[in-house]
Amino acid sequence: IWTELNPIAFRVEYVDAGGVPTRTLRAGNPDAESVVFLHGTSGHLEAFTRNVVAHAEYDVHAIDMLGHGYTGKPERPYEIADYVQHLIDYFDAVGIERAHIVGESLGGWVGARAATVHPDRVQSLQLLCAGGTVANPEVMERIKTSTRNAVTTDDVELTRKRLRLLMADPADATEELVEVRHAIYHTPEFVGGVDNLLSLQDMERRTRNLLTPEELGRITQPTLIVWGRENPFGEVPEASAMHENIPGSQLELFERCGHWPQHEQAELYNPISLEFLRKAAR
């Protein structure tokens, strides 16, 4: 991670976002348009360390979302509206009027909802293996069980398995990432709040938060959808349906790729993202 970030100046700091201490990695050009990276369920900002340097012509932000990583963990089950409010609070705290949102998995779900309820704050949208359009009991149980097992048992192998579950090639779940995630998973705050961030794996709660085709059809921002053909948490038809429902969206399917396209296929993803962002510029 240090080697990947080292070519440019960056800083990791904590920002008060609506009363929630929020860990953020900031880099790039503070006078340029903002690009905000949002990770998936039980993830953290290190999911994007292979992308920060490539996007350094922009004002880059990668954050630990509400209840995740080292960000504050209010004691309540989190729904999509909570994540969106935290994101907007972060924008306000750091002075972002409008941003390009890059959301992976849960981050894409949050970004898509933000694009419809706060359209003036979202300039463009990238949905990387985004969740939120289906409620598959088998996938939900896999996420819930693998995460809870890794958090409640101090066995690094369970964290390693949880990360490898995301990747088409297990080597992409580097030992450094395993160490970072294991440390996060075993902070007392994370252990105590794990059920709050897994709350969207409850069928009733998930269903009322889903992105409907009608809502996707109201997304007017330029939208890029990126999907791995070996995504363990969602098959290609989900991506195709998003593409069909979001007017004018662009769909890219990556071979030999699981649930982290921006990490697993960074050499392919970064140029596609940059070309998309330049077209979506003000």
Secondary structure, 3 states (H helix, E strand, C coil): CHHHHCCCCEEEEEEEECCEEEEEEEEECCCCCEEEEECCCCCCHHHHCCCCHHHCCCEEEEECCCCCCCCCCCCCCCCHHHHHHHHHHHHHHHCCCCEEEEEECHHHHHHHHHHHHCHHHEEEEEEECCCCCCCCHHHHHHHHHHHHHHHHCCCHHHHHHHHHCCCCCHHHCCHHHHHHHHHHHCCHHHHHHHHHHCHHHCHHHHHHHCCCHHHHHCCCCCEEEEEECCCCCCCHHHHHHHHHHCCCCEEEEECCCCCCHHHHCHHHHHHHHHHHHHHCCC
